[in-house]
Amino acid sequence: MASNFTDLDMLYDYEKDVASAAMGYMTLATRAHHNDLRERYIKLANEATNAHTKVSQLISKAGGIA
């Protein structure tokens, strides 16, 4: 059975996932009481934000709206 999803559909799905990850990690960072753990969550949030930036650029290049 063939898939009806396009590359753009998959990019939109990934964009949603990395945005959710960034928000989740930042929320965890605000709840962490241990400084090392807080810093790790902030690093993860930044990495997810960087991935979001890259996938948004790919969406725009593919003709979508990011």
C-alpha positions in Angstrom: 0.0 0.0 0.0 1.4 3.4 -1.0 1.8 6.2 1.4 -0.1 9.4 0.8 2.3 11.5 2.8 4.6 13.9 0.9 8.0 15.1 2.0 6.4 18.4 3.0 3.9 16.5 5.2 6.8 14.8 6.9 8.6 18.0 7.4 5.5 19.6 9.0 5.2 16.6 11.4 8.9 16.8 12.3 8.6 20.6 12.8 5.7 20.0 15.2 7.7 17.4 17.1 10.9 19.5 17.6 8.8 22.5 18.7 7.1 20.3 21.3 10.4 18.9 22.4 11.9 22.4 22.9 8.9 23.5 25.0 9.0 20.3 27.0 12.7 20.5 27.8 12.5 24.1 28.8 9.6 23.3 31.1 11.6 20.6 32.7 14.5 23.0 33.1 12.3 25.4 35.0 11.3 22.5 37.3 14.8 21.1 37.9 16.3 22.0 41.2 19.8 20.6 40.5 21.9 23.0 38.5 23.6 20.3 36.3 20.2 18.8 35.4 18.8 22.2 34.6 21.8 23.0 32.3 21.3 19.6 30.5 17.6 20.4 29.9 18.5 23.9 28.6 21.1 22.4 26.2 18.4 19.9 25.0 15.9 22.8 24.5 18.5 24.7 22.5 19.3 21.7 20.3 15.6 21.2 19.6 15.3 24.9 18.8 18.3 24.6 16.3 16.6 21.6 14.7 13.4 23.6 14.4 15.2 26.4 12.6 16.7 24.0 10.1 13.4 22.1 9.4 11.6 25.5 9.0 14.1 26.4 6.4 13.6 23.1 4.6 9.8 23.7 4.7 10.2 27.1 3.1 12.5 25.7 0.4 9.9 23.0 -0.3 7.3 25.7 -0.9 5.5 25.3 2.5 4.8 27.9 5.1 6.9 27.6 8.2 
